[in-house]
Amino acid sequence: MKHASTFFSRILRITLPGLMVLLCWPSSAPSGLPGNSSTSPRERIWTSTGPDDGSVHCLGNGKLIAYEQGPDIIQVFGPPYVAPTALSVRLEASAPTVTHSWREPGAAIWHHEIFQDAKKSGAMLDFVDSESPVFLRRIQTDAPLQLHLHWAEGTDVVQNGDRYASRGAAGGALIEIPTGRPIFMNYLTHLPEWYQLVWRGKVQAKRQSPTDLMLTVEPGESSLAVVSGDEYPAVVHDTEAILVSGVNPLLERTRAHWQRFSRARTDFGSRINPNVPDRDQLLHTVDDVAVLLAAQQSDGGGVLAGHNYHWFGVRDQYGVGRTLLFLGEPDRARAIYDFYWSLWQRSHVLHNGQGMEPNMFFHVHENDEVENPGYLIMGAFDLLATTHDERYVEEILPMLEWAWEVQKKNLVLDMLPFNGDETYVAGGLLPRSGLNDGSAEATLLFLESGKKLVNWAEQHHKWQAARVAAARGVLDEVQRNYRRNFWRDGRLITNNPERAAAAPLPQFRHGVCERCMAEKRFKHLTWNERSSTGRYLCPACMSMGTYHAAPVKIYALASVSLAPFYFHSSLFRKEELAPIVRKLANDFLETGSFQGADAPSVPGKIVGYDLGILLYALTELHDPLARPVYSRVLQMVDPTGAWAEYYLDGQPRATRCRPWESAINLEALLHYGVQSK
């Protein structure tokens, strides 16, 4: 209640000098973007008749977030960012319609110009207020438009526009998402959530079904707001406040917020050589990704894994945090660690993914004691290298020590297994039957992050000499055997089946049922049991009879072969890895994927961040192939300025607007741009 009344008072102070009840069309976009280039913003084209490129963009303030595909609002949710989608809003029109969407430089403020019969017939402007959980859409149209609102079954909806009519509302609807609704898989909400929809102008509402409402927007100016909050009273007060203020004060303070955000980060315009190819597009992409990351970072510090994943993954945060540091945003990078530190202090454990209060849960995969803890340690020392804040590392040291110890106990033949949710595993490039094999990536992460932790603990006298010596002994053995375990015929292999053959394999593990996944019946993570043929199956599949054993195969995936460059590992000489990198680069330039011994189990499919780590490796090698790969990676950014989770035959697949892939690929592009001086 205190938050709501404070917000209401603040709005009144802003608007009393000239109360703006009438809606006015916004002024042009502000300038002053760091490293601003002369080219115009990207345009994202959408047509009502299709087909569509599927690209997604986001608008968010850490409390409430919206994902859009062109003019269609495909998801709105929050607070918190870990919440089910409340509703979608899709544009419909009687005549074929085209929209041109573009983002104001430096801000998560989107404009949609509407065309019918090749003539401009209207425009919309979308943003999430910088200070409150409110999404606002302003509409100006010369022809009738329809907005199709949809929410999930089981949502309680009350059309309550009369409540706000005295404040100028033409209508409204209150959405209540009851306790126990799915957020992701079988993770449920812990408390009810409320969203107030309110619209102004010449707008008529017609309920079409229990889950659908059609708004008909007549010519003129109108607006639509989605107001949320931690509690229902805050929703009511914020709804009243925006109806009193109008849209303009919120829009202007939101623009001011994003201008401060953009000015605070590194200006790459002065760091990138004017002769770098497509320099203007690169600078635009810096802005695109910086805004993409900021919009998807919750007020608790965690960054969403994407529009398909309303939770926070440790792995994903590593690439994001590292790129935030490169962009000159250490406070945002540290906020990620503040988030994990607060969780770890309560539970003394972290898993592959986590929710946030009040919808806290752990997304538990097969081997959460490996890989992710290595990323956690590695990122902490990346943060230290930028901020030089030794006291912060000292503060979170118990969490880092936990991350070291849980990995260590999983060593077999000096190899760690796979986590089970690596992007190349989740995408089917490496089969789940090999998760207990030795993982070259997880083992390398353990080695490189462990060195940083042990060195720091010794230098700052945090560990006794005996503990340091024991830890160095473990690291020395892992390093001594790494080549024997993972280097085959001039290649860095991804998996070594010798570990699975030697390890005492668990009877049960939590994660994905191998048979459900293979037969496309997978719904959610569950407990699985090892069958007589060595496959991990859910209780239902265990009762279905024998499931065939999996073939034993060794892979050499690009995602892992390139990791030593991305982690700045000194385990291999650059000239040893150079032939691998050049082959991958030639494959990528010729086919858009990787061929021969480096091909994944799904032909033509690559992980979205393979683009970035390939370019990163070529830049480190000063290889002439870096230039054409740089150009190809930049060309593959979508019309919103983002990269996807996967690519199949060069086309984006699965989750769009991805923080993890977009962050890594941007860092690699900038690494090339800066090194090219």
C-alpha positions in Angstrom: 0.0 0.0 0.0 2.9 2.3 0.8 4.3 1.8 -2.7 1.0 2.5 -4.3 0.3 5.8 -2.5 3.9 6.9 -3.1 3.5 6.3 -6.8 0.2 8.1 -6.9 1.6 11.2 -5.1 4.6 11.2 -7.5 2.4 11.2 -10.5 0.4 14.1 -9.2 3.5 16.1 -8.6 4.6 15.5 -12.1 1.3 16.4 -13.7 -0.2 19.2 -11.6 1.5 22.0 -13.5 -0.4 21.0 -16.6 -2.6 18.1 -16.2 -2.6 16.1 -19.4 -5.8 14.1 -19.6 -6.0 14.1 -23.4 -3.7 11.8 -25.3 -1.2 13.4 -27.6 0.9 11.7 -30.2 4.5 11.4 -29.0 7.4 13.6 -30.1 10.1 12.1 -32.2 12.7 9.8 -30.7 15.5 11.4 -28.7 19.1 11.5 -29.9 22.4 11.3 -28.1 23.1 7.5 -28.2 26.7 6.7 -27.3 28.6 6.0 -30.5 25.6 7.1 -32.5 25.8 6.2 -36.2 24.3 8.0 -39.1 22.1 5.1 -40.3 18.4 4.9 -39.3 17.1 2.3 -36.8 16.3 -1.2 -37.9 12.8 -1.9 -39.2 10.9 -5.1 -38.4 8.2 -5.8 -41.0 5.1 -7.7 -40.1 2.2 -8.6 -42.4 -1.3 -9.8 -41.4 -1.2 -12.4 -44.2 2.2 -13.8 -43.3 4.7 -15.4 -43.5 6.6 -13.8 -40.6 10.3 -14.0 -39.7 9.3 -14.8 -36.1 11.7 -12.2 -34.5 10.8 -11.2 -31.0 11.7 -8.0 -29.0 11.1 -7.1 -25.4 10.1 -4.2 -23.2 10.6 -4.4 -19.5 11.6 -2.5 -16.3 12.6 -5.4 -14.0 9.1 -5.7 -12.6 6.8 -6.1 -15.7 8.0 -7.4 -19.1 6.3 -7.7 -22.5 7.5 -9.7 -25.5 6.3 -8.7 -28.9 6.4 -10.0 -32.5 6.0 -6.9 -34.6 2.8 -5.2 -33.3 1.6 -8.4 -31.6 2.1 -8.5 -27.8 2.7 -12.3 -27.4 3.4 -12.2 -23.6 2.9 -9.8 -20.7 3.8 -10.9 -17.1 5.3 -9.7 -13.8 6.0 -8.8 -11.2 7.9 -10.9 -10.6 9.7 -11.8 -13.8 9.1 -15.5 -12.8 5.4 -15.6 -13.6 3.0 -17.1 -16.1 2.0 -15.1 -19.2 -1.0 -13.0 -18.2 -2.3 -12.3 -21.7 -1.5 -11.7 -25.4 -2.8 -8.9 -27.6 -2.8 -9.4 -31.3 -3.6 -6.9 -34.1 -6.4 -7.8 -36.4 -7.8 -5.8 -39.4 -10.4 -6.4 -42.1 -8.0 -5.4 -44.8 -4.4 -6.8 -45.4 -2.2 -4.9 -43.0 1.5 -4.3 -42.8 3.4 -2.8 -39.9 6.9 -1.4 -39.8 8.3 -1.6 -36.2 11.3 0.2 -34.9 12.9 0.9 -31.5 13.9 4.4 -30.3 17.7 4.5 -30.1 18.9 3.7 -26.6 15.5 2.7 -25.2 13.0 -0.1 -25.0 10.3 2.1 -26.6 8.8 0.6 -29.8 6.9 2.3 -32.6 4.7 0.5 -35.0 3.6 2.2 -38.2 0.5 0.7 -39.7 -0.2 0.4 -43.5 -3.3 -0.7 -45.3 -3.5 -0.9 -49.1 0.1 0.6 -49.1 -1.1 3.7 -47.3 -0.2 4.7 -43.8 -3.4 4.3 -41.7 -2.1 4.6 -38.2 0.6 4.2 -35.6 1.2 2.7 -32.2 3.8 3.3 -29.5 4.6 0.7 -26.8 6.7 1.0 -23.6 6.9 -0.2 -20.1 7.0 2.6 -17.6 10.4 3.0 -16.0 9.1 3.2 -12.4 6.0 1.1 -12.1 4.7 -2.3 -13.5 2.7 -0.7 -16.3 2.7 -1.5 -20.0 1.3 1.3 -22.2 0.2 1.3 -25.8 -0.8 4.6 -27.5 -2.8 4.2 -30.7 -3.6 6.7 -33.5 -5.5 5.3 -36.4 -7.4 6.5 -39.5 -9.2 3.2 -40.0 -10.8 0.8 -37.5 -8.5 -1.7 -35.9 -9.1 -4.7 -33.8 -7.0 -5.9 -30.8 -7.6 -9.5 -29.9 -6.9 -10.1 -26.2 -6.4 -13.7 -25.0 -5.6 -15.3 -21.7 -5.3 -18.8 -20.4 -8.1 -21.0 -19.3 -8.8 -20.8 -15.6 -8.1 -17.1 -15.5 -10.7 -15.1 -13.7 -11.8 -12.0 -15.7 -14.2 -9.2 -14.6 -15.1 -6.4 -17.0 -14.9 -3.5 -14.6 -14.5 -0.4 -16.8 -17.3 1.4 -14.9 -15.1 1.7 -11.9 -12.7 3.9 -13.8 -15.1 5.8 -16.1 -15.0 8.9 -13.9 -11.3 9.1 -14.6 -11.8 9.0 -18.4 -11.6 5.2 -19.0 -13.7 3.9 -21.9 -13.6 0.4 -20.5 -11.5 -2.1 -18.5 -11.1 -5.7 -17.4 -9.5 -7.1 -14.3 -7.6 -10.4 -14.8 -6.8 -12.6 -11.8 -4.4 -15.5 -12.2 -5.2 -17.9 -9.4 -2.6 -19.6 -7.2 -1.3 -22.8 -8.6 -1.1 -21.8 -12.3 1.9 -23.1 -14.4 4.8 -20.8 -14.9 7.1 -23.3 -16.7 6.6 -27.0 -17.0 5.0 -28.0 -13.7 6.3 -25.1 -11.6 3.3 -23.3 -10.2 2.5 -19.8 -8.9 2.5 -19.5 -5.1 0.2 -16.4 -4.9 -2.6 -15.0 -7.0 -1.7 -12.2 -9.5 -3.7 -9.3 -10.8 -3.6 -7.3 -14.0 -5.9 -4.4 -14.7 -6.6 -3.6 -18.4 -7.9 -0.1 -19.0 -8.5 1.7 -22.3 -9.3 5.2 -23.4 -10.7 6.7 -26.6 -13.2 5.3 -29.1 -12.9 1.7 -28.1 -15.6 -0.9 -27.9 -15.1 -4.3 -26.1 -16.9 -7.5 -26.9 -16.3 -10.8 -25.0 -16.0 -13.6 -27.5 -15.3 -16.5 -25.2 -14.2 -17.1 -21.6 -10.6 -16.6 -22.8 -11.0 -13.9 -25.4 -12.0 -10.2 -25.6 -12.0 -8.2 -28.8 -11.4 -4.5 -28.7 -12.5 -2.5 -31.7 -10.5 0.8 -32.0 -12.2 3.5 -34.0 -10.4 6.2 -35.9 -8.8 8.8 -33.6 -6.5 8.6 -30.6 -6.8 5.9 -27.9 -4.6 4.0 -25.5 -4.4 0.6 -23.7 -2.7 0.0 -20.4 -1.8 -3.2 -18.6 -1.3 -2.4 -14.9 0.2 -5.0 -12.5 1.7 -4.9 -9.0 2.8 -7.0 -6.0 -0.7 -6.7 -4.5 -4.2 -5.8 -5.7 -4.3 -2.4 -3.9 -1.2 -1.3 -5.7 -2.9 -2.2 -9.0 -5.9 -0.1 -8.2 -3.9 3.0 -7.2 -1.5 2.8 -10.2 -4.5 2.4 -12.6 -6.1 5.6 -11.1 -2.7 7.4 -11.3 -2.1 6.8 -15.0 -5.6 7.8 -15.9 -5.1 11.1 -14.1 -1.7 11.7 -15.6 -2.2 10.5 -19.1 0.6 8.8 -21.0 3.0 11.6 -21.7 4.6 12.1 -18.2 5.3 8.3 -18.0 6.7 8.3 -21.6 9.0 11.2 -20.9 10.4 9.9 -17.7 10.9 6.5 -19.3 12.8 8.2 -22.2 14.9 10.0 -19.6 15.6 6.8 -17.8 16.8 5.1 -21.0 18.9 8.1 -21.9 20.7 7.9 -18.6 21.2 4.2 -19.1 22.7 4.7 -22.6 25.0 7.5 -21.5 26.4 5.4 -18.7 27.8 2.6 -20.8 31.0 2.4 -22.8 31.1 4.5 -26.0 32.4 2.1 -28.6 32.2 4.7 -31.3 35.7 5.9 -30.2 37.1 2.4 -29.8 36.2 0.8 -33.1 38.3 1.6 -36.2 36.3 3.5 -38.9 37.5 0.8 -41.4 35.8 -2.0 -39.6 33.2 -3.5 -42.0 29.6 -2.5 -41.4 30.7 -0.3 -38.4 27.4 1.5 -38.2 25.4 -1.7 -38.0 27.8 -3.0 -35.3 27.2 0.2 -33.2 23.4 -0.3 -33.7 23.8 -3.9 -32.5 25.6 -2.7 -29.4 22.5 -0.6 -28.6 20.1 -3.4 -29.5 21.7 -6.0 -27.3 22.3 -3.6 -24.4 18.6 -2.7 -24.3 17.6 -6.4 -24.8 19.7 -7.4 -21.8 18.5 -4.5 -19.6 14.8 -5.2 -20.4 15.1 -8.9 -19.5 17.0 -8.2 -16.2 14.7 -8.5 -13.2 14.7 -6.1 -10.3 16.2 -8.9 -8.3 19.3 -9.0 -10.6 18.6 -12.3 -12.5 18.3 -12.1 -16.3 15.6 -14.3 -17.9 16.7 -17.1 -20.1 14.2 -15.9 -22.8 10.5 -15.7 -23.6 10.2 -19.5 -23.4 11.9 -19.7 -20.0 10.5 -17.5 -17.2 13.3 -18.3 -14.9 17.0 -17.7 -14.4 19.8 -20.1 -15.5 23.3 -19.9 -14.1 24.9 -20.9 -17.4 23.0 -18.1 -19.3 24.0 -15.5 -16.7 27.7 -16.1 -17.4 27.7 -14.9 -21.0 25.4 -12.0 -20.0 27.4 -10.9 -17.1 30.6 -11.0 -19.0 29.2 -8.9 -21.8 27.7 -6.4 -19.4 31.2 -5.9 -18.0 32.5 -5.4 -21.6 29.7 -2.9 -22.2 30.8 -0.9 -19.1 27.9 -2.0 -16.9 29.5 -3.5 -13.8 26.6 -2.7 -11.5 24.2 -4.8 -13.7 26.8 -7.6 -13.8 27.2 -7.5 -10.0 23.4 -7.6 -9.6 23.4 -11.1 -11.1 25.7 -12.2 -8.3 23.7 -10.4 -5.7 20.7 -12.5 -6.9 22.6 -15.8 -6.7 24.2 -14.9 -3.4 20.8 -14.1 -1.8 19.4 -17.4 -3.0 22.4 -19.4 -1.9 22.4 -17.9 1.6 18.8 -19.2 2.0 19.2 -22.7 0.5 23.0 -23.3 0.4 22.5 -24.8 -3.0 22.0 -23.6 -6.6 20.6 -25.6 -9.5 20.5 -25.4 -13.2 17.8 -22.8 -13.0 15.9 -20.9 -10.3 12.8 -18.9 -9.8 12.4 -15.9 -7.6 10.1 -15.0 -4.7 7.2 -15.3 -4.4 7.5 -18.0 -7.1 10.6 -19.6 -6.0 11.6 -23.0 -7.4 14.6 -25.0 -8.6 14.8 -26.3 -12.1 16.8 -29.5 -11.4 18.6 -31.2 -14.2 20.6 -34.5 -14.2 23.9 -33.3 -12.8 23.6 -29.8 -11.3 26.8 -30.2 -9.3 28.8 -29.7 -12.5 29.3 -27.2 -15.3 27.0 -24.5 -13.8 29.1 -24.2 -10.6 32.2 -23.7 -12.8 30.4 -20.9 -14.6 29.5 -19.4 -11.3 33.1 -19.2 -10.1 34.4 -18.1 -13.5 32.0 -15.2 -13.6 32.8 -14.0 -10.1 36.5 -13.6 -11.1 35.5 -11.8 -14.4 33.7 -9.4 -12.1 36.7 -9.0 -9.9 39.0 -8.3 -12.9 36.8 -5.4 -13.8 35.7 -3.9 -10.5 38.8 -4.9 -8.3 36.3 -5.3 -5.5 38.2 -7.9 -3.4 35.7 -7.4 -0.5 32.8 -8.6 -2.7 34.6 -11.8 -3.5 35.3 -12.2 0.2 31.6 -11.8 0.9 30.4 -14.4 -1.6 33.4 -16.8 -0.9 31.2 -19.4 0.9 29.1 -19.7 -2.3 32.2 -20.0 -4.5 33.7 -22.6 -2.1 30.5 -24.6 -2.3 30.7 -24.4 -6.1 34.2 -25.8 -6.0 33.5 -28.7 -3.6 30.4 -30.0 -5.3 32.2 -30.2 -8.6 35.2 -31.9 -7.1 33.3 -34.9 -5.7 32.0 -35.7 -9.2 35.5 -36.4 -10.7 36.0 -39.8 -12.1 39.2 -40.5 -14.0 39.8 -36.7 -13.6 36.6 -36.0 -15.7 33.3 -34.4 -14.8 30.0 -35.4 -16.4 27.6 -33.2 -18.3 25.0 -31.1 -16.6 22.1 -32.2 -18.9 20.8 -28.8 -19.9 23.8 -27.5 -21.9 22.4 -25.8 -25.0 23.9 -28.5 -27.3 22.3 -31.2 -25.1 18.9 -29.5 -24.9 18.9 -29.0 -28.6 19.7 -32.7 -29.3 23.2 -32.1 -30.8 24.6 -34.4 -28.1 22.3 -37.3 -27.0 21.3 -37.6 -23.3 22.5 -41.2 -23.2 26.0 -39.7 -22.9 25.5 -37.4 -19.9 27.6 -39.6 -17.6 30.5 -39.5 -20.1 33.4 -37.2 -19.4 32.5 -33.6 -20.4 35.4 -31.7 -21.9 33.5 -28.4 -21.2 32.6 -29.1 -17.6 36.1 -30.4 -16.8 37.7 -27.4 -18.5 35.5 -25.0 -16.5 36.4 -26.8 -13.3 40.0 -26.5 -14.1 40.1 -22.9 -15.2 37.7 -21.5 -12.6 39.4 -23.7 -9.9 42.8 -22.1 -10.6 41.3 -18.6 -10.1 39.6 -19.6 -6.9 42.6 -21.4 -5.4 45.0 -18.6 -6.4 42.8 -16.0 -4.8 42.2 -18.0 -1.6 45.9 -18.5 -1.2 46.9 -14.9 -1.9 44.3 -13.5 0.5 45.0 -16.2 3.2 41.5 -17.6 3.2 42.5 -21.2 3.0 45.1 -23.0 5.1 48.2 -24.3 3.4 47.0 -27.9 3.6 43.7 -27.1 1.8 45.5 -25.1 -0.9 48.0 -27.9 -1.5 45.2 -30.5 -1.7 43.2 -28.3 -4.1 46.3 -27.8 -6.3 46.9 -31.5 -6.3 43.4 -32.1 -7.7 43.8 -29.4 -10.3 47.3 -30.7 -11.3 45.9 -34.2 -11.9 42.9 -33.0 -13.9 45.3 -30.8 -16.0 47.8 -33.6 -16.4 45.1 -36.0 -17.7 43.1 -33.6 -19.7 44.8 -34.3 -23.0 44.7 -38.0 -22.5 41.0 -37.8 -21.8 39.8 -35.3 -24.4 42.4 -34.9 -27.2 42.0 -37.4 -30.1 43.7 -37.3 -33.4 44.2 -33.6 -33.4 40.6 -32.9 -32.2 39.2 -31.8 -28.9 36.4 -34.3 -28.3 33.2 -33.3 -26.5 32.5 -36.5 -24.5 34.6 -39.4 -23.3 32.6 -42.7 -22.6 35.5 -44.0 -20.4 34.1 -42.0 -17.5 30.6 -43.6 -17.7 32.2 -47.1 -17.9 34.3 -46.5 -14.8 31.8 -44.4 -12.7 29.3 -45.8 -10.1 26.3 -44.6 -12.0 23.3 -43.5 -10.0 20.1 -45.6 -10.0 18.0 -42.5 -10.0 18.4 -39.0 -11.4 16.2 -36.0 -11.9 15.8 -34.6 -15.4 14.6 -35.7 -18.8 13.2 -39.2 -19.5 15.2 -40.5 -22.5 12.3 -42.4 -24.0 9.7 -39.6 -23.6 12.1 -37.2 -25.3 12.9 -39.6 -28.2 9.2 -40.4 -28.7 8.1 -36.7 -28.4 6.1 -37.2 -25.2 8.2 -35.1 -22.9 6.3 -32.7 -20.7 8.4 -31.8 -17.7 11.4 -32.9 -15.6 10.9 -35.8 -13.3 12.6 -38.6 -11.5 14.1 -41.2 -13.9 15.5 -44.7 -13.1 18.4 -46.5 -14.8 17.0 -49.4 -16.9 18.6 -52.8 -17.6 19.9 -51.3 -20.9 21.4 -48.3 -19.2 18.7 -45.7 -20.2 17.2 -43.3 -17.7 13.4 -43.6 -17.9 10.5 -42.2 -16.0 8.2 -44.5 -14.0 5.7 -44.7 -16.9 8.3 -45.7 -19.5 9.9 -48.2 -17.1 6.6 -50.0 -17.1 6.5 -50.1 -20.9 9.0 -52.9 -21.3 12.6 -52.9 -22.5 14.0 -49.8 -24.2 17.0 -50.4 -26.4 20.5 -49.5 -25.3 22.0 -46.4 -26.8 25.0 -46.6 -29.1 28.3 -45.3 -27.7 29.7 -42.5 -29.8 32.3 -39.8 -29.5 31.4 -36.3 -30.7 33.5 -33.2 -31.4 31.0 -30.3 -31.2 32.1 -26.8 -32.2 30.6 -25.4 -28.9 33.2 -27.3 -27.0 36.1 -27.3 -29.5 36.1 -23.5 -29.3 35.7 -23.2 -25.5 39.4 -22.9 -24.7 39.5 -19.6 -26.6 36.4 -18.2 -24.9 37.7 -19.2 -21.4 41.2 -18.0 -22.2 42.6 -21.4 -21.3 46.3 -22.0 -21.6 45.9 -25.7 -21.7 46.5 -25.9 -25.5 48.8 -23.9 -27.7 47.0 -21.7 -30.2 48.7 -23.4 -33.1 47.3 -26.8 -31.9 43.8 -25.5 -32.1 44.1 -23.3 -35.2 43.4 -26.1 -37.7 40.2 -27.0 -35.9 39.1 -23.4 -35.8 39.9 -22.9 -39.5 38.0 -26.0 -40.5 34.9 -24.9 -38.5 35.2 -21.4 -40.0 35.3 -22.8 -43.6 32.4 -25.1 -42.9 30.3 -22.2 -41.4 31.1 -19.9 -44.3 30.3 -22.5 -46.9 27.2 -24.2 -45.4 26.1 -22.3 -42.3 26.8 -25.3 -40.1 29.6 -27.7 -39.3 30.4 -30.8 -41.3 32.3 -34.1 -41.0 33.6 -35.2 -37.7 32.4 -32.0 -36.1 28.8 -32.4 -37.2 26.2 -32.7 -34.4 23.6 -35.5 -34.2 21.1 -33.1 -35.9 22.5 -32.2 -39.4 22.6 -28.5 -40.2 21.8 -27.4 -36.6 24.2 -25.2 -34.6 24.0 -23.5 -31.2 23.3 -19.8 -31.5 26.4 -18.8 -29.5 28.7 -20.9 -31.8 28.7 -17.9 -34.0 30.3 -15.8 -31.3 32.8 -18.2 -30.0 34.0 -19.1 -33.5 34.6 -15.4 -34.2 36.2 -15.0 -30.8 38.6 -17.8 -31.6 39.5 -16.5 -35.0 40.1 -13.0 -33.6 42.4 -14.5 -30.9 44.3 -16.3 -33.7 44.5 -13.1 -35.8 43.2 -15.3 -38.6 42.1 -13.7 -41.9 38.9 -15.8 -41.8 37.8 -13.6 -38.9 36.7 -10.9 -41.3 34.2 -12.9 -43.3 33.0 -14.7 -40.2 32.5 -11.3 -38.5 30.4 -10.2 -41.5 28.3 -13.4 -41.5 27.6 -13.2 -37.7 26.5 -9.6 -38.1 24.3 -10.5 -41.0 22.6 -13.2 -39.0 21.3 -10.7 -36.4 17.5 -10.5 -36.8 15.4 -7.3 -37.5 15.1 -6.6 -33.8 18.9 -6.8 -33.2 19.0 -10.2 -31.5 20.2 -13.8 -32.1 18.4 -17.0 -31.6 18.9 -20.1 -29.4 19.7 -22.3 -32.4 20.1 -22.1 -36.2 19.0 -24.9 -38.6 20.5 -24.5 -42.1 21.2 -20.9 -41.3 17.6 -20.1 -40.1 16.8 -19.1 -36.5 15.0 -21.7 -34.4 13.5 -22.0 -30.9 13.8 -19.1 -28.5 14.4 -15.7 -30.1 15.6 -12.5 -28.4 18.0 -14.6 -26.3 20.2 -12.9 -23.7 22.8 -15.7 -23.6 23.5 -16.0 -27.4 23.0 -12.3 -28.1 25.5 -11.3 -25.4 28.2 -13.8 -26.4 27.8 -12.9 -30.1 28.0 -9.2 -29.4 31.1 -9.5 -27.2 32.8 -11.4 -30.0 31.8 -8.8 -32.6 33.2 -6.0 -30.4 36.3 -8.1 -29.6 37.0 -8.2 -33.3 36.1 -4.5 -33.8 38.4 -3.4 -31.1 41.2 -5.7 -32.0 41.0 -4.6 -35.6 42.5 -1.2 -34.8 
